[in-house]
Each structure stands twice: as structure tokens, then as C-alpha cells.
Amino acid sequence: MAGRIEDYALIGDMQTAALVCRDGTVDWLCLPRFDSHAIFAGLLGTEEHGFWRLGPAHAADAQPPSAARRSYRGDSLVLESEWDTPRGTVRVTDFMPPREGAPQLIRIVEGVTGRVPMRSALRMRFSYGRVVPWVHKHEGRTVAVAGPDSVWFDTEAETFGKSLTTYADFTVAPGDRIAFTISWQPSHKEPPPLPEPEASLEATEDFWREWVEHCTYHGPYREAVVRSLITLKALTYAPTGGIVAAPTTSLPEDIGGVRNWDYRYTWLRDAAITLSSLLRTGYREEARAWREWLLRAVAGDPENLQIMYGIAGERELGEAELDWLPGYEASAPVRVGNGAAHQLQLDVYGEVTEALHLAHMTGLARNDYAALLQLKLIRYLEDHWQEPDEGIWEVRGPRRHFVHSKVMAWVAVDRTIKLIESGDADGPLERWKELRDDIHRDVCEKGYDKERNTFTQSYGSQELDASLLLIPQMGFLPPDDKRVIGTIEAIQRELSTPDGFILRYPTEGAHAGVDGLPGDEGAFLACSFWMADDLAMIGRVDEARKLFEKLLALRNDLGLLAEEWDPRLQRQVGNFPQAFSHVPLIDTALRLTASGAYGG
């Protein structure tokens, strides 16, 4: 049975990632890429769908014991888990080396005290748990093969097969170190090289230590910021610079419900705000790589900008349901692909333009095609900004004139005007200044409820939407504008949970609301961070700090956040870990630090 979402740790090699539970079970791993088929899909099903457990031996009818302690080794993505047993203490170190050849997941067992009986149970199931591979020996190595894929299992421990599972039973004493490695390789190629676990561990630690040294933030929230930055780096697909929204699919926003989506793709919105945080904390190389990814993905067809692409820039992300998987805690269906890829979301134009603008302002080397792309996006918006769209939350109900979408269209035009005024691009400056004014006037006239003193979710609606919190952050109106303050206070009244976290919008219980889906969802963590940001902007800094620190307390013991927090169940929900939660954590930490609004 899969653990709670917050029970998992992330390890990865910046091309894919694994989730490791407190009991030492790897329940999720896709090879060789984030969006490949999973070889361990127990997270979305049962042990029959693939897992790898490594921990103290236990009775067959007992639950595997959870580690007494676990942490990342310093500022790295190397996970250490320790178990205290009646016979002694044992440590397992899990990591995935930054990849040069075959992708590897390495697990090193180390005796600390006493003599501890251990067991490794490896059940590989390809194609999201559907295919049982052919497992056999090849020159003393264990290899599992199915179709185009092969996974090689290497260890000095003696192994045996039983019930379509590969086991190793062994005992460790103080100073003993026994390594286990799986490596993926296309099945038609020669075997991957024999792993070198200890050298790989040293190289992995060196990589992360050197990467973190580039961080320019040294404020009071450094631990949370650095862990979030490491998480964002882990969600970056190194070969292309694409950034996945999360390494998982179908972890539910509503336990037992249907709000289950595949997040293993690059949303322009998520990637653009990630770029912003990386730039503001010193990581220009990642920003440059993402900009190059964007230009390749959009090249040749900027007028048909998609909201998301594959991690190498693929456009076709057809959505399908895996009916053999019961889903996380019976939350079905399990989906792969994402049918929202071809939605019209006008706000994306603003987020992309804002990211390009920030890259330009922070001194990233000029790219002429980036400026050309920006101009083409504005020419598209000139003709389409007045259309209804699906909005930031990818609603599957009817299109509407979402206020946030119009605000971000204004942002796109505003930042492009600044680019032209800087002398780095040519365009119809006066015409676009008029366009900027037209959009601004339209939003203020049609998206603002004078009686309630608040902007609304869409033109003519009564509902609120937490994306309205971005109005002052994007510079659409100043923080001290009464309409901004009124909107913040209205969202606090109408979209807050009892513990002060923020919902995205009303979901109307069992009846499909604006998003066209049944069921509820938890508090959206990004929106809650936006609220803390806004409170600081309007001078309510103590309130902002208290909310921010409450949000930090929701992180799991390793500093990781999913997409949402379920206030009823008091647990994390949604895909995990989620870039769209960690980015605003960084941004709010920077704002609070600049304002001096922090404890201690």
C-alpha cells in the first residue's frame, strides 16, 4: 500500500526522478525520462504494479517499519534514512547520479550499530505495472527485459527469485556497506557499464554542493529557499532545459475523486515563474537553457502557442486512462498525457513575456529571436485578447472572460513596450501603448465589482479567484489602490479555509463549478503564498510572516510540498513535489526578507 503523499522523498538525476517512502520503498520511477512509462507504479496501484523495498527484515504479515530518521545529506539530493531496530541501527543512502551514461538508482546499506537483518525486494513491472518483464542472468548480472527496455540489477549480495520478485536477504554490522544499483538501457544495446556506487556517491554530493554555492540568497529562510531551489533543479530536464511541473501523474487533488492529472510536462506558465525564481537567486545558466528550450518549442508557430509541451518540446500530449491501475487511494482514473495542452489560455502570453523581460533585465545575453518571438506574441494578442479562454486553472467548463487572463495580456503588452523603449526591439510603440490602455480600462470596467470593492473571477461573475492576488505583483495596479486592498480582503473572507489557507476558486461541492468537474479540492499552496506576498505588499507584514511560516510548517520533514493542502484530512494532496508550490515559496521568502518581516 502506498504511503501518504508527504511520506515520500524525491531523488533524481535531472532527467527523471524516483519517490522513496519512509519505509524504504521506491513506489514511483519512470525510465529513462520523466514522461516515460513507469517501472515502479505501486504509487498508483498496489505492489503488483512494481516497487523496490530496501529496509530491515520484517514478518511477512507485518507492515514494513518506517525509518526513525531521514534527511538529505547537506544541501544535496542524496537521501539518508536510518532505522533503529531491536538488533541495531542501519542506514540506507539513496541517490541518482547526474547522468552521463545509463540512468542509475543507487542504494547503499550501511551498518551503524549491532547486526541488523535486511531485505531487498525488487519487483519490476514495465509499462506502468502492466508488463511482467523477462528476468534472467547475464554474465552474473540480473537483467529484466520487455520490448525496448532493459533494467540491470547489480549487487554483491546474494539474490534469489520468488513470486516474480527478486530478493536479497543479508545482515549488516558496523562498517559494512553493501550497494544495490538498477540501470536502464535500451534492450537492443550492450549492457550498461558496471556501476561504481561509492565514486558515484562522491560525485553526486560534489555536484549538488557546487550547484548550491551559486545561490545568492543568504536571508533567514535560506534552508527553505535552498531546498526549494534544489527541488526545482531536480525537475529540470537537463538535456533540453525543459522544466516539468511535477515528476508524477494522477496524485489526486481530491482523495477518491477524479481530479487527477499528468504533470510530467513543461507548462509555459510554471516554467516561466520557475525561471523568474532561478534568476532572482543567481541561476542564470538554468534561465538561459529554459529560454533556448522555449525558442525551440515555439519555433515556426508562435501564433499557436500551447500552454504546455513535452520536455523536449513535443506538441502532442494526447490524454489516455490506464484502467488497470486503481489509482492512489482509489482515486481514479489514472491519466497519462494531458488533454489541456491545446486549451486557449491567454495568461500564458503574459507569463512568457514576463520571463523573457526578466531575463533581459538581469543581463542574460541578448537573443534576437527571443525579441522577435515577443513581438509576434503581442501581434497575436492584439487580435485575440478580447476572446474568452479557459484561464489559468485549465477549466474544462465553458470559456469565460477571466480577469487574470486579461491582466496577463496587459502584462505581455507592457513588458514588450519596455523592451521597445530600451532600444532592443522595434515595434509600433504608440499603437501598443493604446492597446495597453484599452486592456487596462476593459478590466477595470468589466472585471471589477464596485459594490463589493473587489475584482471578480470573470467579467460579470460574482465568484472570486485567487489568481486576482497577482494584480499588484504584476504591476497592473499599485498595492495601495483601494481596489487591490478590497480584492485581497474579499479573498480572505470568501476563499480562506478555517486555518487561513487559500482556495483557488469555489468548486461548489459535489456539483461541477466553473472548472466543469465534480468534487472539491484542497487549499492551493501557490495561492496561499501569493496571499502572504500581497499582505506584505500592502504593509501587513506581521500577518504575512505568520501565514508564510504556517505554510512552511506544511512541508514534509524533507522540505517538500505537493500542489495542495487538504484542510479536512490535514494532509498534502496533488502531484508531488510541485514546482508551482516551491516557486512562490522562494518569491515570498525574498519579499519578506527585503521587508525585514521575519521572526527571530
BELMONOR-V361945 format. One record per backbone hydrogen bond with DSSP energy under -0.5 kcal/mol. CO is the residue of the C=O (numbers start at 1). NH is the residue of the N-H. If there is no record, write none. Layout:
CO|NH ; CO|NH
This chain:
4|7 ; 5|8 ; 9|20 ; 11|18 ; 13|99 ; 14|238 ; 15|34 ; 16|13 ; 16|14 ; 16|15 ; 17|30 ; 18|11 ; 19|27 ; 19|28 ; 20|9 ; 21|24 ; 22|67 ; 24|26 ; 24|54 ; 25|21 ; 25|27 ; 26|52 ; 27|43 ; 28|19 ; 29|39 ; 29|40 ; 33|36 ; 37|31 ; 38|128 ; 38|129 ; 39|125 ; 40|29 ; 41|44 ; 42|45 ; 44|327 ; 46|49 ; 47|50 ; 49|41 ; 50|42 ; 51|123 ; 52|26 ; 53|121 ; 55|119 ; 59|62 ; 69|82 ; 71|80 ; 72|74 ; 74|76 ; 77|79 ; 78|73 ; 79|94 ; 80|71 ; 81|92 ; 82|68 ; 82|69 ; 83|85 ; 83|90 ; 85|88 ; 87|115 ; 88|85 ; 89|112 ; 89|113 ; 90|83 ; 91|110 ; 92|81 ; 92|94 ; 93|108 ; 94|79 ; 95|106 ; 103|184 ; 105|182 ; 106|95 ; 107|109 ; 107|180 ; 108|93 ; 109|178 ; 110|91 ; 111|175 ; 113|89 ; 114|174 ; 115|117 ; 116|172 ; 117|57 ; 118|170 ; 119|55 ; 120|168 ; 121|53 ; 121|123 ; 122|124 ; 122|166 ; 123|51 ; 124|133 ; 125|129 ; 126|130 ; 126|131 ; 127|130 ; 130|132 ; 131|126 ; 131|133 ; 133|135 ; 134|136 ; 134|145 ; 136|143 ; 138|141 ; 141|138 ; 142|153 ; 143|136 ; 144|151 ; 145|134 ; 146|149 ; 148|187 ; 149|146 ; 150|185 ; 151|144 ; 152|154 ; 152|183 ; 153|142 ; 154|181 ; 160|167 ; 162|165 ; 165|162 ; 165|167 ; 166|122 ; 167|160 ; 168|120 ; 170|118 ; 172|116 ; 173|111 ; 173|176 ; 176|111 ; 178|109 ; 179|156 ; 180|107 ; 181|154 ; 182|105 ; 183|152 ; 185|150 ; 186|189 ; 196|200 ; 197|201 ; 198|202 ; 199|203 ; 200|204 ; 201|205 ; 202|206 ; 203|207 ; 204|208 ; 205|209 ; 206|210 ; 207|211 ; 208|212 ; 209|213 ; 211|214 ; 212|215 ; 216|218 ; 219|222 ; 221|225 ; 222|226 ; 223|227 ; 224|228 ; 225|229 ; 226|230 ; 227|231 ; 228|232 ; 229|233 ; 230|234 ; 231|235 ; 233|236 ; 235|244 ; 236|238 ; 237|240 ; 237|241 ; 237|242 ; 242|237 ; 245|579 ; 248|263 ; 250|252 ; 252|574 ; 253|522 ; 254|257 ; 258|260 ; 259|253 ; 261|250 ; 261|263 ; 263|245 ; 263|246 ; 265|245 ; 265|267 ; 266|309 ; 267|271 ; 268|272 ; 269|273 ; 270|274 ; 271|275 ; 272|276 ; 273|277 ; 274|278 ; 275|279 ; 276|280 ; 277|281 ; 278|281 ; 278|283 ; 279|282 ; 281|216 ; 282|284 ; 283|287 ; 284|288 ; 285|289 ; 286|290 ; 287|291 ; 288|292 ; 289|293 ; 290|294 ; 291|295 ; 292|296 ; 293|297 ; 294|298 ; 295|299 ; 298|301 ; 301|304 ; 302|305 ; 307|268 ; 307|269 ; 309|266 ; 310|313 ; 311|242 ; 314|310 ; 315|317 ; 317|338 ; 320|336 ; 321|323 ; 322|325 ; 324|326 ; 327|330 ; 328|331 ; 330|332 ; 333|335 ; 334|322 ; 336|320 ; 337|262 ; 338|341 ; 339|342 ; 340|343 ; 341|307 ; 341|308 ; 343|345 ; 344|390 ; 344|391 ; 345|348 ; 346|349 ; 346|350 ; 347|350 ; 347|351 ; 348|352 ; 349|353 ; 350|354 ; 351|355 ; 352|356 ; 353|357 ; 354|358 ; 355|359 ; 356|360 ; 357|361 ; 358|362 ; 359|364 ; 360|363 ; 367|371 ; 368|372 ; 369|373 ; 370|374 ; 371|375 ; 372|376 ; 373|377 ; 374|378 ; 375|379 ; 376|380 ; 377|381 ; 378|382 ; 379|383 ; 380|383 ; 380|384 ; 381|385 ; 384|387 ; 389|400 ; 390|395 ; 391|394 ; 400|389 ; 400|402 ; 401|459 ; 402|406 ; 403|407 ; 404|408 ; 405|409 ; 406|410 ; 407|411 ; 408|412 ; 409|413 ; 410|414 ; 411|415 ; 412|416 ; 413|417 ; 414|418 ; 415|419 ; 416|420 ; 417|421 ; 418|422 ; 419|424 ; 420|423 ; 427|429 ; 428|432 ; 429|433 ; 430|434 ; 431|435 ; 432|436 ; 433|437 ; 434|438 ; 435|439 ; 436|440 ; 437|441 ; 438|442 ; 439|443 ; 440|444 ; 441|445 ; 442|446 ; 443|447 ; 446|460 ; 447|456 ; 448|450 ; 449|453 ; 449|454 ; 454|449 ; 457|403 ; 457|404 ; 458|461 ; 463|457 ; 465|468 ; 466|469 ; 467|470 ; 468|471 ; 469|473 ; 470|474 ; 471|476 ; 471|477 ; 472|475 ; 478|481 ; 481|484 ; 481|485 ; 482|486 ; 483|487 ; 484|488 ; 485|489 ; 486|490 ; 487|491 ; 488|492 ; 489|493 ; 490|494 ; 491|495 ; 495|503 ; 497|500 ; 501|497 ; 502|524 ; 504|466 ; 506|514 ; 508|511 ; 509|519 ; 513|516 ; 514|397 ; 515|396 ; 517|513 ; 523|525 ; 523|565 ; 524|528 ; 525|529 ; 526|530 ; 527|531 ; 528|532 ; 529|533 ; 530|534 ; 531|535 ; 532|536 ; 533|537 ; 534|538 ; 535|540 ; 536|539 ; 539|541 ; 540|544 ; 541|545 ; 542|546 ; 543|547 ; 544|548 ; 545|549 ; 546|550 ; 547|551 ; 548|552 ; 549|553 ; 551|554 ; 551|555 ; 552|555 ; 556|559 ; 560|556 ; 561|577 ; 561|578 ; 563|525 ; 564|573 ; 565|523 ; 565|567 ; 566|570 ; 566|571 ; 571|566 ; 573|564 ; 575|563 ; 577|579 ; 578|581 ; 578|582 ; 579|583 ; 581|585 ; 582|586 ; 583|587 ; 584|588 ; 585|589 ; 586|590 ; 587|591 ; 588|592 ; 589|593 ; 590|594 ; 591|595 ; 592|596 ; 592|597 ; 593|596 ; 596|598
